[in-house]
């Protein structure tokens, strides 16, 4: 028998901010063998990831994986957002041969996400006069490796590692992943990856995490996107704002994210119609091809959506395409326009925003987070009457620009704290997936309010060595 330190896992990540999620786990067994696996392999997004990466752009970071893909045995996917899945085709392109495990719904949704990602990356590469990160055949190869797992059904990956997926409200198909690593005469090492976590979703009947999981001796990896705020600080203003604009005769343009956010806001509009607060005669337009495809899947019955939510589309809804867009774009009649992308930088939003930003009485209502370097972020900091650049144009901001975080699919700090308190034997909590300030604030609260044995901030600077008893040691990394 070896010492208890001879059976351990080295945990490292490329994620330093809120994108580019990719966690590498290297399991070291007492017999001298090791198994490496990944949790997510996402794209870095935005201009810069973090100050301590010395100004590297997202494009720079995406070009290089911080590990050898040929040495990875398998990959686990938490959910279908490109900052968690967008480099899976690059992974296979560079030699990964194993399976990619995910939930059944993520397996249905993933082809749409990866094919769209490939097209966006191709266009970006063309503008920058460089080769694309990957091509369509790489997407096909990645999808061939995708293996669907049922929720709460434990899957034996190999002789020593078993995996169980549990419900997560962040997104259709999103999961909390329990990885249990065993070896004869050794206590199991239990790793719990929360992914991007939320406890609720209007489209899902979410089962509670089983008590047997909460009773385990655990190392937990948690996100911290909203680690700086509590749920009491949510700005519930969307319905009031759009109704006020419509009451005054204006048009509302709402940039939305294609998956999850767009469908939830369509449901909100349907509810407002049902309550007779929104006149059914006001046309609702939805623009964005990827958004159409996701919405069709929501209504198709192919996803595990609760039956009562299959019919969530509002009356008087029209799907806009290239042949009808010009009429919607320039028409003077009152209407509601939902358009991708959520931050305004991509998709048809690039056309609608410069048109309606100039119209007094109109409203552009962002429905989620807008990074400072995006169009949404710039509009937020532009005063009424000021000017803003949109796709080479300089336009005057004459309409109202509003924001809400009420549709956020991430748990807030108090909700994460409450959830972590349900675990009986927390050996270590690693805080990741957030701005530096958010990670630090949440980590400090976990130390004081949850009181696990140890708390760490999990980013590209550090490698954490863990065993069944929690933290063994932490070491600096030089991956990036």
Buried (B, 14 or more C-beta within 10 A) or exposed (E): EEEBEBBBBBBBBBBBBBBBBBBBBBBBBBEEEEBBBBBBBBBBBBEBBBEEBEEBBBBBBBBEBBBEBEBBBBBBBBBBBBBBBBBBBBBBBBEBEBBBBBBBBBBBBBBBBBBBBBBBBBEEBEEEEEEBBBBBEBBBBBBEBBBBBEBBEEEEBEEBBBBBBBBBBBBBBBBBBBBBBBBEEBEBBBBBBBBBBBBEBBBBEBEEBEEEBBEBBBBBBBBBBBBBBEEEEBEEBBBEBBBBBBEEEBBBBBBBBBBBBBBBBBBBBBBBBEEEEBEBEBBBBBBBBBBBBBBEBBBEEEBBBEEEBBEBBBBBBEBBEEEEBEEBBEEEEBBBBBBBBBBBBBBBBBBBBBBBBEBEBBBBBBBBBBBEEBBBBBBBEBEEEEEBEBEEEEBEBBBBBBBBBEBBBBBBBBBBBBBBEEBEEBBBBBBBBBBBEBBBBBBEBBEEEBEBBBBBBBBBBBBBBBBBBBBBEBEEBEBB
